[in-house]
C-alpha cells in the first residue's frame, strides 16, 4: 500500500490553493501604490485593478466544468500552472493599467478553474473517512498563501522604492513554477477514469498507487453508481433530481462571500487604517489576521471529520455575528485600535473554522461523479461572482475622499452581520451532515 502517494498527490493538487490565496491577497500591498501611480478613480480602480482577477475567477469557474470533465483533472491542473506563471510575470512588468488588468484576469481565470479542478480531484482520490481533511488541505493552502502574501508584502515594502508592488506580485512566480513541475507526476482521478473514460485498468492502477485496500469493491461501487446515473438520467446538472444539491452549493457559496471575508482580506491595510492604526502598522497588523486564519484553519481541518461540516458552520456563524456586530459598534463608538483588531481577529477565526474549512469540501462531495466537475464549477462561480461584486464596489463605499461611508464604514459591517444571522437560519434548517459517508452513498441520500 502506498498511503504516501495519496498524501503527496493531495498536497500537489492543493498547492493550487496556495497560489489562489497568495494571488488573492498580494494585491492588497499594491492597492494604494497603483492607484497613486496611474491616478485611477475609485470605480476604475475597483474594477480594473482590485477586482479584475476576481472577474477572471468568475470566467474560469463558470467554464471549468467542461474541460475538467473532457480532458481529465490532471491535464487541467497542469495547464493552470502555465497560466499562473504567465500571470505573475505579466502583472509584475505591466506598464499601464490595461496590461496589468489583462494579466490579472489571466491569473484569475486560472484560480477560478483551480477552485473547480483541485477540490474535485482531491475528493475523488480520497475516502469517506479522510475526505474532509484532504479536501480541506486546499483551504489550508489558501490561508497559508494568504499569510505568506501578507508577510511578503510587509518585508518587500521599501525594497524597490516606487516599484515595491512589482516585486510583491513577481514573488508568485516561485510557487507557480514549483506547482507546475510537481503536477506532471500526479495520477489521474480513478473516478474520472471509470465514469468518463471507462478505463478500468487505469482506475485500478491509480487506486493501487494511492493505497486503496478494497480495490474491487471500490470499482464495483463506482460502476453501480454510474449505471444508476445513466438509468435515471442524472448526467445533466440542472435537473429536478439535483435541485437540493444545487441549492446547497448556491447558498454555501453565497453566504461565504456575504460574510465580508474578501472585503476584509483585499482591503485589510485600508480597513485597519480606518480603525485607527498608523499607516506603518497596518501591513504588520494584516499579518496577525493571516496568522489567525492559518491557526484556526488547522483547528477546522482537525475537527471537520470528527464533529462534521454542519457543526463547524454553526460555530462559525455565531462567531461571525458577534465579531461583525462588535466591529460595527466599534466604528460607531470610535473604539480603540486594539478593540477593533481583537474582533477582526475573531471574525477571521470564525471564518477559518467554519465557512473557510467547509465550503470547498461540501461542494466537492455533494454532486454525483458524472456532474461533479460541473457542480463544483457552479458552486465556485457563485462564490466568485459575489466575491468580485463585493471587491468591485468596496472602494465606492470606503474611499476616503469620495466614498459613500468615507467618514465611518460601520454600515458595511452591520450588513454583513445581518447576512450571517440569515446564514445561521439556513444552516440549521437546510444543510445535511456529510461526514463519514462515501460519495456514492451521499448521492443516494441527496439526489432526489
ABEGO torsion letter per residue (X at the ends): XBAAAAAAAAAAAAAAAAAAAAAAAAAAAAAAAAAAAAGBBAAAAAAAAAAAAAAAAAAAAAAAAAAAAAAEAAAAAAAAAAAAAAAAAAAAABABAAAAAAAAAAAAAAAAAAAAAAAAAAAAABBAAAAAAAAAAAAAAAAAAAAAAAAAAAAABGAAEAAAAAAAAAAAAAAAAAAAAAAAABBBBAAAAAAAAGBAAAAAAAAAAAGBABAAAAAAAAAAAAAAAAAAGAABABBAAAAAAAAAAAAAAAAAAAAGAAAAAAAAAAAAAAAGBBAAAAAAAAAAAAAAAAAAAAAAAAAAAAAEAAAAAAAAAAAAAAAAAAAAAAAAAGBBAAAAAAAAAAAAAAAAABAAAAAAAAAAAABBAAAAAAAAAAAAAAAAAAAAAAAAAAAAAABAAABAAAABAAAAAAAAAAAAAAAAAAAAAABBBABGBBAAAAAAAABX
